[in-house]
Amino acid sequence: MIVVRRLSAHYILPGDGRVLKYGILELDSEGRVLSLVDTGGTLRETQGLEFFNGVLVPGFVNAHCHLELSHLAGRVNARGLVPFLKSVLRYRSETCPISVMESADREMWAEGIVAVGDISNTASSFSVKRSSSLIYHTFVELSGLDPGIANSVMDKGNVLLRQLSEMGLRGSLSPHAPYSVSRALMEALLDQALFAHHIVSVHHQESEQENLLFQRGEGSFLPFLREIYPSFQEEGPPGVSSFEYFSDLLVRFPRLLMVHNTFSDPVQLAGMPSLCERSAWVFCPRSNFLLEGRLPDAECFFRAGLRVALGTDSLASNGSLSVLSEMRLLQEVFPAIPFPVLVQWATSNGAWALGLEEHLGKFSRGLRPGVNLIERIDLNTIRLLPQSRVRRIL
């Protein structure tokens, strides 16, 4: 293949934890990586070389988003997960206008995002995804606490999944959260995931109220569930965390995105290697801080060697769909996490989470990851500044 572009910058972070000072990235006409040259920090005159002031990184992966909630930007002012969910349900009958979702899609493109893990409860966003320049994996979200309706819930989900397939879009069925699905529904989802080798996403321990419900049958989730699920019957709490209640099933999914983890114990999770090798732990820091006033213990996840990816959640709980802004907040709160690790979380780990590791996520030969330039960064420490911004190069 003929090298069409040679790119260099003060630093190149390939998405695998390395830092190459004055490295050179060679690309073909389709943006496919031909080589990544480690110059050893000495940049010599090279024909056709484009040099950028800043740091070059692969395109970002937004591993968790709700495109169909984009019309709720600025309309949901609730604090706490349960009040937030009530507000979202109040607007659920409204269909998000296509133009609003297209605007959110363009925002992600401008923010250097190349792929998105998106939650869908309806088909309203499918046409936007079909015409988008981004790669979407749609998680068709299912819920239902009555074990007797598990099969009918699966049938409705599969109708949406077939629509995605007919439109040439990637997708899979996923449970909403441990507190909103029965074991019968979770088992049905597991059976389909094993049969079809599907990736599955689940909202996980986003609120302390989730664990209170499972451990002691207390907290704000109990009246909320009684309100939205008329058939909900309290049989007494299982006396364990929501994770422990479903852990025997979760460890069997072929690939799993555990999303939020605001109140999860990384040490406990790291003690289950069979789960960890199949899972990505997705953080949405700005959404978590807005709704619950705290973040996952990201440094402990890092120290435990867990595979972390990043998401933005929706515009209903976030001011923008910027992965760089999520990285900036994590760096501010957890300064001990090296910036190359944050880049890995935002790129290659997200690509793995969506099953796209053979296509993007790293500056690795044969991949087409896209190229972002992070400008206005502290080049002495390789850390983000308040004024740092991302510019898409390719």
Residue pairs with C-beta under 8 A, 6 or more apart in sequence:
1 28
1 32
1 34
2 28
2 29
3 26
3 27
3 28
3 34
4 27
4 28
4 29
5 26
5 27
5 48
5 50
5 394
6 24
6 25
6 26
6 27
6 46
6 47
6 48
6 49
6 50
7 24
7 25
7 26
7 27
7 49
7 50
7 52
7 56
7 371
7 393
8 22
8 23
8 24
8 25
8 43
8 46
8 49
8 50
8 51
8 52
8 56
9 22
9 23
9 51
9 52
9 53
9 54
9 55
9 56
9 373
10 21
10 22
10 53
10 54
10 55
10 379
11 19
11 20
11 21
11 22
11 23
11 55
11 56
11 379
11 382
12 19
12 20
12 23
12 24
12 25
12 36
12 55
12 56
12 57
12 363
13 19
13 20
13 55
13 56
13 57
13 339
13 340
13 343
13 382
14 20
14 36
14 58
14 362
14 363
14 364
15 57
15 58
15 343
15 344
15 347
15 348
15 361
15 362
15 363
15 364
15 369
16 344
16 348
16 362
16 364
17 340
17 341
17 344
18 340
19 340
19 382
20 36
20 38
20 39
21 39
21 41
22 39
22 41
22 42
22 43
23 36
23 37
23 38
23 39
23 56
24 36
24 37
24 39
24 43
24 46
24 49
25 33
25 35
25 36
25 37
25 56
25 363
25 371
26 33
26 34
26 35
26 36
26 37
27 33
27 34
27 371
27 394
28 34
30 368
31 368
31 370
31 371
31 394
32 366
32 367
32 368
33 363
33 364
33 365
33 366
33 367
33 368
33 369
34 365
35 365
36 363
36 364
36 365
43 51
52 373
52 393
53 375
54 373
54 374
54 375
54 376
54 377
54 379
55 373
55 374
55 377
55 379
55 382
56 371
56 372
56 373
56 374
56 393
57 343
57 346
57 347
57 371
57 372
57 374
58 114
58 347
58 348
58 360
58 361
58 362
58 363
58 369
58 370
58 371
58 372
59 112
59 113
59 114
59 115
59 347
59 360
59 369
59 370
59 371
59 372
59 392
60 111
60 112
60 113
60 114
60 310
60 323
60 324
60 346
60 347
60 350
60 372
60 390
61 113
61 114
61 115
61 116
61 117
61 309
61 310
61 323
61 346
61 347
61 349
61 350
61 351
61 353
61 354
61 356
61 360
61 361
62 108
62 113
62 115
62 116
62 117
62 310
62 311
62 312
62 321
62 323
62 350
63 116
63 117
63 257
63 259
63 280
63 282
63 309
63 310
63 311
63 350
63 353
63 354
64 117
64 119
64 201
64 257
64 259
64 282
64 284
64 311
64 312
64 313
65 108
65 116
65 117
65 118
65 119
65 311
65 312
65 313
65 314
65 321
66 118
66 119
66 313
66 314
66 316
67 96
67 101
67 104
67 105
67 116
67 118
67 120
67 125
67 128
67 129
67 314
68 96
68 101
68 119
68 120
68 121
68 122
68 124
68 125
69 88
69 96
69 314
69 315
69 316
70 96
70 100
70 101
70 103
70 104
70 314
70 315
71 91
71 94
71 96
71 97
71 100
72 88
72 91
72 314
72 315
72 316
73 315
73 316
75 87
75 91
75 316
76 84
76 87
76 88
76 91
76 316
76 317
77 87
78 84
78 86
78 87
78 291
79 290
79 291
79 293
80 207
80 209
80 220
80 291
80 292
81 206
81 207
81 209
81 210
81 291
81 292
82 207
82 209
82 220
82 221
82 224
84 291
84 316
84 317
85 224
86 224
87 316
88 316
89 228
92 121
95 122
95 124
96 124
96 125
98 127
98 128
101 124
101 125
101 128
102 128
104 315
104 321
105 128
105 129
105 132
105 134
107 320
107 321
107 322
108 116
108 134
108 321
109 132
109 133
109 134
109 392
110 392
111 320
111 321
111 322
111 323
111 324
111 390
112 323
112 324
112 370
112 372
112 390
112 391
112 392
113 134
113 321
113 323
114 134
114 135
114 360
114 369
114 370
115 134
115 135
115 136
115 137
115 350
115 351
115 354
115 356
115 360
116 134
116 135
116 136
116 137
117 136
117 137
117 139
117 201
117 257
117 282
117 311
117 350
117 353
117 354
118 125
118 129
118 136
118 137
118 138
118 139
119 138
119 139
119 141
119 174
119 201
120 126
120 138
120 139
120 140
120 141
120 160
120 171
121 140
121 141
122 160
123 160
123 163
125 138
126 138
126 163
126 164
126 167
126 169
127 167
129 136
129 138
129 167
129 169
130 167
130 168
130 169
135 170
135 354
135 356
135 359
135 360
136 169
136 170
137 170
137 171
137 172
137 199
137 354
137 355
137 356
138 164
138 169
138 170
138 171
138 172
139 171
139 172
139 173
139 174
139 199
139 200
139 201
139 257
140 157
140 160
140 161
140 164
140 171
140 172
140 173
140 174
141 174
141 175
141 176
142 153
142 154
142 156
142 157
142 173
142 174
142 175
142 176
142 181
142 185
142 189
143 153
143 175
143 176
143 177
143 180
143 181
143 185
144 150
144 153
144 180
144 181
144 182
144 185
144 229
145 180
145 181
145 182
145 225
145 229
145 231
145 232
146 182
146 229
146 231
146 232
147 182
147 183
147 184
147 185
148 184
150 182
150 184
150 185
150 187
150 188
151 188
153 185
154 173
154 185
154 188
154 189
154 192
157 173
158 173
160 171
161 171
161 172
161 173
164 170
164 171
165 171
170 355
172 193
172 196
172 198
172 199
172 200
173 189
173 192
173 193
173 198
173 200
174 189
174 200
174 201
174 202
175 181
175 185
175 186
175 189
175 200
175 202
176 202
176 203
177 202
177 203
177 204
177 206
177 210
177 242
178 202
178 204
178 210
178 214
178 242
178 243
178 245
178 246
179 210
179 213
179 214
179 221
179 225
179 242
180 225
181 189
183 246
183 249
186 246
186 249
187 249
189 200
190 249
190 252
190 253
192 198
193 199
193 200
193 253
193 254
194 252
194 253
194 254
197 254
198 254
198 255
199 254
199 255
199 256
199 257
199 353
199 354
199 355
200 253
200 255
200 256
200 257
201 256
201 257
201 259
201 282
202 250
202 256
202 257
202 258
202 259
203 259
203 260
204 242
204 243
204 258
204 259
204 260
204 261
204 264
205 211
205 241
205 242
205 243
205 260
205 261
205 262
205 263
205 264
206 259
206 260
206 261
206 262
206 263
206 288
206 291
206 292
207 221
207 262
207 263
207 291
207 292
208 219
208 263
208 292
209 219
209 220
209 221
210 221
210 242
210 263
211 241
211 242
211 263
212 218
212 219
212 221
213 219
213 221
213 222
213 225
213 237
213 242
214 237
214 238
214 239
214 240
214 241
214 242
214 244
214 245
215 237
215 238
215 239
215 240
215 241
216 237
216 239
217 234
217 236
217 237
222 234
225 232
226 232
226 234
238 245
243 250
243 264
243 268
243 269
247 272
247 275
250 256
250 258
250 275
251 272
251 274
251 275
251 278
253 278
254 278
255 278
255 279
255 353
255 355
256 275
256 278
256 279
256 280
257 279
257 280
257 282
257 309
257 353
258 264
258 279
258 280
258 281
258 282
259 282
259 284
259 311
260 282
260 283
260 284
260 288
260 296
261 281
261 282
261 283
261 296
261 301
262 288
262 292
262 294
262 295
262 296
264 281
264 296
266 297
266 300
266 301
266 303
266 304
266 306
267 300
267 304
269 275
269 276
269 281
269 304
269 306
270 276
270 304
270 305
270 306
276 306
276 307
279 307
280 307
280 308
280 309
280 349
280 350
280 352
280 353
281 296
281 301
281 306
281 307
281 308
281 309
282 308
282 309
282 310
282 311
282 353
283 295
283 296
283 298
283 308
283 309
283 310
283 311
283 326
283 330
283 345
284 310
284 311
284 312
284 313
284 317
284 318
284 326
285 295
285 296
285 298
285 310
285 326
285 329
285 330
285 333
286 312
286 313
286 318
286 319
286 325
286 326
286 329
287 312
287 313
287 314
287 317
287 318
288 294
288 295
288 296
289 295
289 329
290 317
290 318
291 317
295 329
295 330
295 333
298 308
298 330
298 333
298 334
298 337
299 334
299 336
299 337
301 308
302 308
302 334
302 336
302 337
302 341
307 349
307 352
307 353
308 345
308 349
309 345
309 346
309 349
309 350
309 352
309 353
310 323
310 326
310 327
310 330
310 345
310 346
310 350
311 326
312 318
312 320
312 321
312 322
312 323
312 326
315 321
322 390
323 346
324 346
324 374
324 384
324 388
324 389
324 390
326 346
327 342
327 343
327 345
327 346
327 384
328 384
328 386
328 388
330 337
330 342
331 337
331 339
331 342
331 383
331 384
339 382
339 383
339 384
340 382
347 361
347 362
347 369
348 357
348 361
348 362
349 361
350 361
351 357
351 359
351 360
351 361
351 362
351 369
352 361
358 367
359 367
359 368
360 367
360 368
360 369
360 370
361 367
361 369
362 369
363 369
370 392
370 394
371 392
371 393
371 394
372 390
372 391
372 392
372 393
373 390
373 391
373 392
373 393
374 384
374 388
374 389
374 390
374 391
375 388
375 389
375 390
375 391
376 385
376 387
376 388
376 389
377 383
377 384
377 385
377 388
378 384
378 385
